[in-house]
């Protein structure tokens, strides 16, 4: 006789079912409409396929196309669908891994002949043929030895060594017709669910991401439950191509990338304007909040990195060199240098919290395959800060950092902010009790600063030295970017022997908070370029106004007006070429200049300018002084 399970549904009701009842049967029992819409189930936070027998009680819900987790299931299944088509068209191929991603899926292949861009249409056509077949995804569980044998029989040689790395004793496969793959699942009921798919690209990859390992090819695609969502996503992709920061950066002459320094961006004068304006914004907040700015060396001995713990946890990403028969490292982080500054003299509790800010340049040895414009580089600058405080000051400092984050993000146009609390990882350093106190302080600060019920938990994703709040922004295309962080660290101050004298006259170890608002300056500029498509608000724009002469007779007047604007701290240029003014306006619009200041004979005679905005709005004739006042007010408000 089967035992009874208790399933707690989202509305709080309890449904009793026999052990072994499937998700599909539970959905059908609730209602025929739900059974038809059901994609999968979720039991105690674990997503399971629709025909999986339930064997334990707990919180339970049916996933439909409206659930984000269901979309993940669909895309995971689409990756398998892609593999089915590739194996049909390129027999003898071996499979790497094929996960769902935030906006689609990919699969890595080792094929007898290269897959080219022109093959994608053919592969997609075969995928759609398999969709019409309605192949089911059937789960099979094997022990490890059976799994290795099965992989060998199929010809999946790459995955055989991976079996021993899996901690579970049971290895699962999913069969779909003649296709099979080792996979944790879950999947949609059958391939007919994956009707709305699109393959996007093929690129080079390496087995397990090891650049010295086996070359692979990665095919990327996306999938949605309906045609409308797929169409909207593909339109966003086209918009993203137009906004690509590498393209816009080249068009606006902001930065460049060179083979002589892969992963090391070169900043041009106009790009440096953007950089300096962002630094200035952050510095305003630093001054208002009592931070002192510091600078620490780029190269420090490996002994420092052993003390900090970075050598053990991070050395594969560091650059090393020998100086005077000692090993040194180019810093990948700014925090150990700040610890040396703190430890250079005694401190009293009356000085705490002690706030140090640093726009610190760091270097990390990223693999060449992951480098991507400004978004993934080897050399970057962090708007770092390290705050040393007593434990009872922790929550107030975190709250102040969250407030600063909101103000800075609002100034650059990011109002949609999401946060995650990343907790203790497996390789964590320090006292577990201290970790627990840190996590509670971070959670309390989030709740008291407008994020109550809005932040999510990321178990095990904290840094090795402390838990952290991750701050995510959403750009104009709806993409989420993780930028800011607030991390609590009980471990590093103790490792460096940092102390302060308390009110009791005894020595105490301070708590250290690591804080970045923008994160990587390079990456943040790249995000901003794509967010605005290069059409920056006036305060950020590298060229805020361009003075355009109608004929060559006004060249001197246009040059004088531009000089007057520059003197009034407006970033202006003059275009006195012999081209027609319509052509100059078009060029200035393509250059994304905020204001076009047109001067002809009438304006020159009256000592005025005719102003129009980048959007085409006419401000009309006015004096240079009035335009300066208008622009300065817009800049001051960071509109």
C-alpha positions in Angstrom: 0.0 0.0 0.0 1.5 3.3 -1.1 2.0 6.0 1.5 0.3 9.4 1.4 2.2 12.6 0.6 1.1 16.1 1.7 1.7 18.8 -1.0 1.4 22.4 0.3 0.2 24.5 -2.6 1.0 28.2 -3.2 -2.5 29.3 -1.8 -1.6 27.5 1.5 -4.0 24.6 1.0 -2.8 21.0 1.5 -3.4 18.3 -1.1 -2.9 14.7 -0.2 -1.7 12.3 -2.9 -0.4 8.8 -3.1 3.4 8.4 -3.2 4.4 7.9 -6.9 1.7 10.3 -8.2 3.2 12.3 -11.1 3.1 16.1 -11.5 0.8 15.7 -14.5 -1.7 13.7 -12.4 -1.6 16.4 -9.6 -2.3 19.1 -12.2 -5.1 17.1 -13.8 -6.7 16.6 -10.4 -6.6 20.4 -9.7 -8.2 21.1 -13.1 -8.1 20.1 -16.8 -7.0 23.6 -17.8 -3.9 23.5 -15.5 -3.1 20.0 -16.8 -3.0 21.3 -20.4 -0.8 24.3 -19.4 1.6 22.5 -17.1 5.2 22.4 -18.2 6.8 21.0 -15.0 6.5 21.0 -11.2 8.5 22.3 -8.3 8.8 20.4 -5.1 10.6 22.0 -2.2 12.4 24.4 -4.6 13.5 21.6 -7.0 12.0 21.6 -10.5 10.9 18.2 -11.8 9.5 17.1 -15.1 5.8 16.6 -15.5 5.8 12.8 -15.5 8.2 12.4 -12.6 6.7 10.4 -9.7 6.6 12.4 -6.5 8.2 10.6 -3.5 8.2 13.2 -0.7 6.0 15.8 0.9 6.6 19.5 0.8 5.8 22.9 -0.8 4.6 22.3 -4.3 3.5 24.2 -7.4 2.8 23.6 -11.0 4.9 25.6 -13.5 3.3 27.0 -16.6 4.6 29.2 -19.4 4.1 32.2 -17.2 6.9 31.1 -14.8 10.5 32.0 -15.3 11.6 28.6 -14.2 9.5 27.0 -16.9 11.3 29.1 -19.5 14.5 27.7 -18.2 13.1 24.2 -18.6 12.0 25.0 -22.2 15.5 26.3 -23.1 17.3 23.4 -21.5 15.1 21.1 -23.7 15.9 23.3 -26.7 19.6 22.6 -26.1 18.9 18.9 -26.4 16.8 19.6 -29.5 19.8 21.4 -31.0 22.0 18.4 -30.2 19.5 16.0 -31.9 19.7 18.1 -35.1 23.5 18.4 -35.1 24.0 14.7 -34.6 21.6 14.0 -37.5 23.4 16.4 -39.8 26.9 15.9 -38.6 27.2 12.2 -37.7 30.2 11.3 -35.6 30.0 14.5 -33.6 30.8 14.4 -29.8 28.8 16.4 -27.3 30.2 18.9 -24.7 27.7 20.6 -22.5 24.4 22.4 -23.4 22.9 24.5 -20.6 20.1 27.0 -20.6 21.2 30.6 -20.1 19.6 33.8 -19.0 18.4 34.6 -22.5 18.6 31.3 -24.4 20.8 28.3 -24.6 23.9 26.9 -26.2 25.6 23.6 -26.9 29.3 22.8 -27.5 30.2 20.3 -30.2 33.3 18.5 -31.4 32.4 17.8 -35.1 34.2 15.9 -37.9 33.8 18.9 -40.1 33.4 22.6 -39.0 30.0 24.1 -38.5 29.7 27.4 -40.3 27.3 30.3 -40.1 25.6 29.2 -43.3 24.8 25.8 -41.6 22.6 27.3 -38.9 19.6 27.7 -41.2 19.8 24.0 -42.1 20.2 23.0 -38.4 17.3 25.1 -37.4 15.1 23.5 -40.1 16.0 20.1 -38.8 15.1 21.2 -35.3 11.7 22.3 -36.4 11.1 18.9 -38.1 11.9 17.2 -34.8 9.5 19.6 -33.1 6.7 18.3 -35.3 7.6 14.7 -34.3 6.8 15.4 -30.7 9.6 13.3 -29.3 9.3 12.8 -25.5 12.0 13.3 -23.0 12.2 10.0 -21.0 14.3 9.9 -17.9 16.6 6.9 -17.2 18.7 6.5 -14.0 22.0 4.5 -14.0 24.8 3.9 -11.6 28.2 5.4 -12.5 29.7 2.3 -14.2 26.6 1.8 -16.2 26.7 5.5 -17.2 30.3 5.2 -18.5 29.4 2.1 -20.5 26.4 3.8 -22.0 28.4 6.9 -23.0 31.1 4.7 -24.6 28.5 2.8 -26.6 26.9 6.0 -27.9 30.3 7.5 -28.7 30.3 10.4 -26.2 33.9 10.1 -25.2 34.3 13.6 -23.8 31.8 13.1 -21.0 33.0 9.8 -19.7 35.7 11.3 -17.3 33.0 13.8 -16.1 31.0 10.9 -14.6 33.4 10.5 -11.7 33.2 14.2 -10.9 29.5 14.0 -10.2 28.9 13.7 -6.4 25.6 11.8 -6.8 25.7 8.0 -7.1 22.8 8.0 -9.6 23.5 9.4 -13.1 20.5 10.4 -15.2 20.1 10.2 -19.0 17.2 11.6 -21.1 16.1 9.7 -24.2 14.3 11.3 -27.1 13.7 8.8 -29.9 17.2 7.6 -31.1 18.9 10.5 -29.2 20.1 10.2 -25.7 22.2 12.6 -23.4 23.5 12.5 -19.9 21.7 15.2 -18.1 20.2 16.2 -14.8 17.0 17.5 -16.4 14.2 18.4 -16.1 12.6 18.8 -19.6 9.3 19.8 -21.2 7.0 16.8 -21.9 8.0 16.6 -25.6 9.6 18.5 -28.4 6.3 19.9 -29.7 6.6 22.5 -26.9 9.7 24.0 -28.5 8.1 25.6 -31.5 9.4 29.1 -31.2 13.2 28.8 -31.5 16.0 30.7 -33.3 19.6 29.8 -33.7 21.8 32.9 -33.4 25.5 32.2 -33.8 28.3 29.7 -34.0 31.7 30.4 -32.4 34.8 28.8 -31.1 34.9 27.3 -27.6 37.1 24.9 -25.6 36.1 21.7 -23.7 35.4 22.7 -20.1 36.6 26.3 -21.0 40.2 25.3 -21.0 42.0 27.3 -23.7 44.8 24.7 -23.7 42.3 21.9 -24.2 40.1 20.4 -26.9 38.7 22.9 -29.5 34.9 22.9 -29.7 32.2 24.8 -31.5 29.5 26.6 -29.6 26.1 27.1 -31.2 23.9 29.7 -29.4 20.1 30.0 -29.7 17.0 31.1 -27.9 13.5 29.8 -27.3 10.2 31.1 -26.0 6.8 29.8 -25.4 5.1 32.0 -27.9 5.9 33.8 -31.2 5.4 37.3 -29.8 8.0 36.9 -27.1 10.5 35.4 -29.6 9.9 38.3 -32.0 10.4 40.9 -29.2 13.6 39.2 -28.1 15.0 39.2 -31.7 14.2 42.8 -32.1 16.1 43.5 -28.8 19.1 41.6 -30.3 19.0 43.9 -33.3 18.8 46.9 -31.1 21.7 45.6 -29.0 23.8 45.2 -32.2 23.2 48.9 -33.0 24.0 49.9 -29.4 27.1 47.6 -29.2 29.6 49.6 -27.1 32.4 48.6 -29.4 30.6 49.9 -32.5 29.4 53.1 -30.8 32.8 53.6 -29.1 34.5 53.5 -32.5 31.9 55.9 -34.1 32.2 58.4 -31.2 36.0 58.0 -30.9 35.8 57.0 -27.2 38.2 54.1 -26.9 40.1 51.5 -28.9 41.3 48.0 -28.5 44.6 46.7 -29.9 46.3 43.4 -30.5 49.3 44.8 -28.8 47.4 44.8 -25.5 44.5 42.3 -25.6 42.1 43.0 -22.8 43.8 46.4 -22.0 41.6 49.2 -23.3 43.0 52.5 -24.7 41.0 55.6 -23.7 40.7 58.5 -26.1 40.1 62.1 -25.1 36.3 61.9 -25.5 36.1 58.6 -23.7 38.2 60.0 -20.9 35.5 62.8 -20.5 32.9 60.1 -19.8 35.3 58.5 -17.3 36.1 61.7 -15.5 32.4 62.7 -15.2 31.6 59.4 -13.6 34.5 59.7 -11.2 33.4 63.2 -10.4 29.9 62.0 -9.6 31.2 59.3 -7.2 33.6 61.8 -5.6 30.8 64.2 -4.8 29.2 61.4 -2.7 32.5 60.4 -1.2 33.1 64.0 0.1 29.6 64.3 1.4 29.9 61.0 3.3 33.3 61.5 5.0 35.5 59.3 2.8 39.3 59.9 2.5 40.7 59.0 -0.9 43.8 56.8 -1.1 46.1 55.3 -3.7 48.0 52.0 -3.4 50.8 50.4 -5.5 50.0 48.2 -8.5 52.7 45.7 -7.7 53.2 44.1 -4.2 55.0 41.1 -2.9 53.4 37.7 -3.0 53.7 37.5 0.8 50.9 40.1 1.0 48.6 38.0 -1.2 49.4 34.9 0.9 48.4 36.9 4.0 45.2 38.2 2.4 44.2 34.7 1.1 44.1 35.8 -2.5 47.1 33.6 -3.3 45.3 30.4 -2.3 42.0 31.4 -3.9 42.9 33.6 -6.8 46.5 32.9 -8.0 45.4 31.4 -11.3 44.0 34.8 -12.2 47.0 36.8 -11.1 50.1 38.1 -12.9 53.5 37.4 -11.2 57.0 38.7 -11.6 60.4 38.4 -9.9 62.1 41.5 -8.5 65.3 41.3 -6.5 64.9 37.6 -6.2 61.5 37.9 -4.6 58.2 37.1 -6.2 55.7 40.0 -6.7 52.2 40.2 -8.1 50.3 42.8 -10.0 47.3 43.5 -7.8 44.0 41.8 -8.7 42.3 43.6 -5.8 42.7 46.8 -3.9 41.8 45.6 -0.4 45.1 44.3 0.9 46.8 47.6 0.1 44.2 49.4 2.1 44.9 47.1 5.0 48.5 48.1 5.0 47.5 51.7 5.2 45.2 51.1 8.1 47.9 49.1 9.9 50.5 51.8 9.4 49.5 53.6 12.7 47.4 53.0 15.8 43.7 53.7 15.8 41.1 54.5 18.5 37.4 53.7 18.5 36.8 57.4 18.2 38.1 57.3 14.6 35.7 54.6 13.5 34.2 54.2 11.1 37.3 54.9 9.0 36.3 55.2 5.3 38.9 54.8 2.6 38.0 55.2 -1.1 40.3 54.3 -4.1 39.8 54.4 -7.8 42.2 51.5 -8.0 43.6 49.9 -11.1 43.7 46.1 -11.0 44.8 43.3 -13.4 43.4 39.9 -13.8 44.6 37.1 -16.1 41.3 36.4 -17.9 41.3 33.8 -20.7 41.4 35.3 -24.1 38.2 33.6 -25.1 36.1 35.5 -22.6 37.5 39.0 -23.4 34.7 41.3 -24.7 35.3 44.9 -25.4 35.0 46.9 -22.2 32.7 44.4 -20.6 35.4 41.7 -19.9 38.9 43.0 -19.7 42.2 42.2 -18.1 43.0 45.7 -16.8 40.3 47.7 -15.1 39.7 50.4 -12.4 37.3 49.9 -9.5 35.6 52.7 -7.6 36.6 50.8 -4.5 36.1 51.7 -0.9 37.1 49.9 2.3 35.5 50.9 5.6 36.8 49.8 8.9 34.3 49.9 11.7 33.1 48.4 15.0 30.6 45.6 14.6 27.8 47.7 16.1 28.4 50.3 13.3 28.1 47.7 10.6 24.4 48.0 9.7 24.5 51.8 9.6 27.5 51.8 7.2 25.8 49.3 4.9 22.7 51.4 4.9 24.7 54.5 3.9 26.3 52.5 1.1 22.9 51.4 -0.2 21.8 55.0 -0.1 24.8 56.1 -2.0 24.3 53.4 -4.6 20.7 54.5 -5.2 21.8 58.2 -5.7 24.6 57.4 -8.1 22.5 55.0 -10.2 19.6 57.5 -10.3 22.0 60.2 -11.6 23.2 58.0 -14.5 19.6 56.9 -15.4 19.2 53.6 -13.7 16.1 53.5 -11.5 15.3 49.8 -11.7 17.6 48.3 -9.1 17.5 44.7 -7.9 19.7 43.2 -5.2 20.8 39.7 -4.1 22.4 38.6 -0.9 25.2 36.1 -1.6 26.0 33.9 1.4 28.9 31.7 2.6 30.6 29.5 -0.1 32.2 26.2 0.4 35.7 27.7 0.3 34.9 30.4 2.9 37.6 31.7 5.2 36.9 32.6 8.8 34.5 31.9 11.7 31.1 30.6 10.6 29.5 32.5 13.4 31.0 35.8 12.1 29.6 34.9 8.7 26.1 34.5 10.1 26.3 37.9 11.9 27.5 39.5 8.7 24.7 38.0 6.6 22.1 39.1 9.2 23.5 42.7 9.1 23.3 42.8 5.3 19.8 41.4 5.3 18.6 43.9 7.9 20.2 46.8 6.0 18.4 45.7 2.8 15.0 45.5 4.6 15.4 48.9 6.2 16.4 50.7 3.0 13.5 50.0 0.8 14.4 46.5 -0.4 12.2 44.5 2.0 10.7 41.6 0.1 12.5 42.7 -3.1 15.9 41.1 -2.6 16.7 37.5 -3.4 19.1 35.0 -1.7 22.1 33.5 -3.6 23.2 30.7 -1.3 26.9 29.9 -1.4 27.8 32.7 -3.9 29.6 35.0 -1.5 33.3 35.9 -1.8 35.7 33.6 0.0 36.2 36.3 2.7 32.7 37.4 3.3 29.0 37.6 2.3 27.9 40.3 -0.1 25.1 42.3 -1.5 25.1 42.4 -5.3 23.3 45.3 -6.9 21.9 44.8 -10.4 20.7 47.5 -12.8 18.3 47.1 -15.8 19.3 48.8 -19.0 17.1 50.3 -21.8 16.9 46.8 -23.5 15.7 45.1 -20.3 19.1 43.4 -19.7 20.3 43.0 -16.1 23.8 43.9 -15.2 25.5 43.3 -11.8 27.6 46.3 -10.9 27.7 47.4 -7.3 28.7 45.2 -4.3 28.8 45.6 -0.5 30.8 42.9 1.2 31.3 42.3 4.9 34.7 40.8 6.0 35.6 39.7 9.5 38.5 37.6 8.2 41.0 39.9 6.4 41.4 42.4 9.3 42.3 39.5 11.6 44.7 38.0 9.0 46.6 41.4 8.8 46.5 41.9 12.6 44.5 45.1 12.4 43.4 46.6 15.7 41.8 49.6 17.3 41.7 50.6 21.0 38.1 50.4 22.3 36.4 52.5 24.9 37.4 49.8 27.4 41.1 50.4 26.7 41.4 46.9 25.1 42.5 46.0 21.6 39.8 45.0 19.2 39.7 43.8 15.6 37.7 46.0 13.2 35.2 44.7 10.7 36.0 45.6 7.1 33.4 46.4 4.5 34.4 46.3 0.8 32.2 48.5 -1.3 32.0 49.4 -5.0 29.2 51.4 -6.6 30.0 51.3 -10.3 32.3 48.2 -10.0 34.6 48.2 -12.9 34.8 51.7 -14.5 35.5 50.2 -17.9 32.6 47.8 -17.7 30.2 50.5 -16.4 31.1 52.8 -19.2 30.4 50.0 -21.7 27.0 49.4 -20.0 26.2 53.1 -20.2 27.2 53.3 -23.9 24.8 50.5 -24.7 22.1 51.8 -22.4 22.0 55.2 -24.1 23.2 54.0 -27.5 25.8 56.8 -27.2 23.1 59.4 -26.8 24.2 60.5 -23.4 22.5 63.0 -21.1 24.1 66.4 -21.4 26.3 66.2 -18.2 27.9 63.0 -19.5 28.2 63.8 -23.2 31.8 64.1 -24.5 30.7 66.8 -26.9 27.7 68.8 -25.5 27.3 71.3 -28.3 28.5 71.8 -31.8 28.5 75.3 -33.4 27.6 75.1 -37.1 28.3 78.0 -39.5 25.8 78.3 -42.4 28.4 79.8 -44.8 32.1 80.4 -44.6 31.4 84.1 -43.8 30.3 83.1 -40.3 33.4 80.9 -39.6 35.0 83.4 -37.3 31.8 84.0 -35.4 31.1 80.3 -35.0 34.7 79.8 -33.7 34.2 82.6 -31.2 30.8 81.2 -30.0 32.4 77.8 -29.5 35.3 79.4 -27.5 32.8 81.3 -25.4 30.9 78.1 -24.6 34.2 76.3 -23.7 35.0 79.2 -21.4 31.6 78.7 -19.8 32.5 75.0 -19.2 30.3 73.7 -22.0 32.1 71.0 -24.0 31.8 72.6 -27.5 33.3 72.3 -31.0 32.9 74.4 -34.1 32.2 73.0 -37.5 33.2 75.7 -40.1 33.6 73.4 -43.1 32.3 74.6 -46.4 29.6 72.0 -46.5 25.9 72.8 -46.4 24.4 73.4 -43.0 22.0 70.5 -43.5 24.9 68.2 -44.0 26.6 69.5 -40.8 23.4 69.0 -38.8 23.2 65.4 -40.1 26.8 64.8 -39.2 26.3 66.2 -35.7 23.2 64.1 -35.2 25.2 60.9 -36.2 27.9 62.0 -33.8 25.2 62.1 -31.1 25.9 65.7 -30.1 23.3 67.0 -27.7 22.8 70.5 -29.1 23.4 72.0 -32.6 24.1 75.7 -32.4 23.5 77.2 -35.8 24.9 80.6 -36.8 24.2 82.4 -40.0 24.5 86.0 -41.1 21.4 87.1 -39.1 22.7 85.4 -35.9 26.1 86.9 -36.4 24.7 90.3 -36.9 22.4 90.1 -33.8 25.1 88.4 -31.6 22.8 85.4 -31.2 22.6 81.6 -31.9 19.8 79.3 -33.2 19.7 76.2 -31.1 18.1 72.8 -31.8 18.4 69.6 -29.8 19.6 66.2 -30.9 16.0 65.0 -30.9 15.1 67.8 -33.4 13.4 70.2 -31.0 13.9 73.8 -31.9 14.9 76.1 -29.0 15.0 79.0 -31.4 17.1 82.2 -31.4 18.8 83.3 -28.2 21.9 84.9 -26.9 25.0 82.7 -26.2 24.5 83.7 -22.5 21.0 82.4 -22.5 22.0 79.1 -24.1 24.8 78.7 -21.5 22.4 79.3 -18.7 20.0 76.7 -20.2 22.7 74.1 -20.7 24.3 74.7 -17.2 21.0 74.2 -15.5 20.5 70.9 -17.4 24.0 69.8 -16.5 23.5 70.8 -12.8 20.3 68.8 -12.6 21.9 65.8 -14.4 18.7 65.7 -16.4 
